[in-house]
Every structure is written in C-alpha cells, then in structure tokens.
Amino acid sequence: MIDFEKASVFKLSPCRVQDVLGSVGPLIIPGEDVVAAFKSVRDYVAFTNKRLIAVNVQGITGKKRDFTSLPYNKVQAFSVETAGTFDLDAELELWFSGLGKVRLEFKGSSDIVEISRLIAHHAL
C-alpha cells in the first residue's frame, strides 16, 4: 500500500483516461467508469465514479505495481485547496474511515473544483 503518511504523496498532472485504462481497466467493475486521470513521474491516480485508485509503480523496470482502492463511500471528510497566484499547486485531502488522511497535490492546470464536485457527489 502507498505510504500516505508522507508530506506529499503525488505531484499530479492531468492525463488522458486512455493512458491509465490499460493498467486499471482490469480492476473496474460493471457500472464503474474512469472519469479522470492524473500522473506524476511514475505513479498515477484514476478517479472513477465509485472510487479513487492510486497506483504506485515500483522497481527499476516499473512492472511491479501497487494498486490502492479508496472507495468514496468511506470518505468521512475532505478538503480542497485551489491554486493561487504564487502557489500554483492545488491540494486535495481526504479522510477515510479506517485509513486516515490521504493527501494529493495537483499541478495548477488541474481542475480541482471538478474533482471536489465528483467526490462530493459520491461521498455525501
């Protein structure tokens, strides 16, 4: 499992959903759709209409991967910090029942408001 205790887990940039479907596609259940995807250098996250899937690429070759599934129905609270004039990064913090806090950082080009709307729609 990804160590979410780090100060910052990911520095994410938007990417095409098709870029992550080959990897997370086998995990998707009937009625679930990937609606947004974001990548860092090696790791990535996929937001579906039911959960957040965090993928930690491991090893030198990158063939070993750790998939962490975080269902929205386990979100107890969440916080969104939008990008500003000088601080161009946005942040999303989610508190999950039984797991604790998960923190994701997004580069300024990410639509953090839309992500927060997605989580609110499924968690509230």
C-alpha positions in Angstrom: 0.0 0.0 0.0 1.1 3.5 -0.7 2.5 5.3 2.4 0.1 8.2 2.7 1.9 9.5 5.8 4.4 11.3 3.7 4.1 15.1 3.5 3.1 14.9 -0.2 2.2 11.7 -1.9 1.9 12.8 -5.5 2.6 15.9 -7.6 -0.1 15.1 -10.3 -0.7 16.5 -13.7 -3.8 15.8 -15.8 -3.5 12.9 -18.4 -5.8 11.2 -20.7 -8.0 8.4 -19.2 -6.8 6.1 -22.0 -3.3 6.5 -20.6 -4.2 4.6 -17.5 -7.0 2.3 -18.7 -4.6 -0.5 -19.7 -3.4 -0.7 -16.1 -6.6 0.0 -14.1 -9.1 -1.4 -16.6 -9.0 -5.0 -15.2 -9.9 -3.6 -11.7 -13.0 -1.8 -13.0 -16.4 -3.4 -12.1 -19.6 -3.3 -14.2 -21.2 0.1 -13.9 -17.9 1.8 -12.9 -16.2 4.3 -15.3 -12.9 6.1 -15.1 -13.8 9.8 -15.3 -10.4 11.5 -14.7 -6.7 10.5 -14.5 -3.6 12.2 -13.2 0.1 11.2 -13.4 3.3 12.0 -11.6 6.7 10.9 -12.9 5.9 7.2 -12.5 2.8 6.9 -10.2 -0.8 7.9 -11.1 -4.3 8.1 -9.8 -7.6 7.3 -11.5 -10.9 8.8 -10.3 -13.8 6.6 -11.1 -17.5 7.2 -10.4 -17.1 4.9 -7.3 -13.6 5.3 -6.0 -10.1 6.6 -6.3 -7.4 4.1 -7.5 -3.9 5.1 -6.6 -1.1 3.2 -8.5 2.4 3.1 -7.1 4.8 1.9 -9.8 7.7 0.0 -8.1 11.1 -1.4 -9.0 13.6 -0.5 -11.6 11.6 -1.8 -14.6 8.3 -0.4 -13.3 6.5 -3.7 -14.0 5.6 -4.2 -10.3 2.7 -2.1 -9.3 0.7 -1.5 -6.1 -3.0 -0.6 -6.6 -4.8 1.1 -3.7 -8.5 1.3 -4.0 -10.2 4.1 -1.9 -14.0 4.0 -2.2 -15.8 7.3 -1.9 -18.4 5.8 0.5 -15.6 5.6 3.1 -14.8 9.3 2.9 -15.6 11.0 6.2 -14.4 14.5 5.2 -12.4 16.2 2.5 -10.7 19.5 2.0 -9.8 21.2 -1.3 -7.2 24.0 -1.6 -7.2 25.7 -5.0 -4.2 27.1 -6.8 -3.3 30.8 -6.2 -1.3 33.5 -7.9 2.1 32.5 -6.5 1.3 28.9 -5.2 0.3 27.2 -8.5 -0.4 23.8 -6.9 -3.8 22.6 -5.6 -4.3 20.1 -2.9 -6.9 17.5 -2.0 -7.1 15.9 1.4 -9.4 13.0 2.1 -10.1 11.4 5.4 -11.1 7.8 5.0 -12.7 5.6 7.7 -10.1 3.1 8.9 -7.2 4.6 6.9 -6.8 8.2 8.0 -5.8 11.1 5.8 -4.8 10.9 2.1 -3.2 14.0 0.6 -2.8 14.5 -3.1 -1.1 17.5 -4.8 -2.1 18.7 -8.2 -0.3 21.0 -10.6 -2.0 24.3 -11.4 -3.6 23.1 -14.7 -5.8 20.5 -12.8 -9.5 21.3 -12.3 -9.6 20.7 -8.5 -13.1 22.1 -8.3 -14.4 19.4 -10.7 -12.6 16.7 -8.7 -14.1 18.0 -5.5 -17.6 18.0 -7.1 -17.1 14.4 -8.1 -16.1 13.4 -4.6 -19.0 15.4 -3.1 -21.4 13.8 -5.4 -20.5 10.2 -4.4 -19.4 10.8 -0.7 -22.3 12.9 0.5 
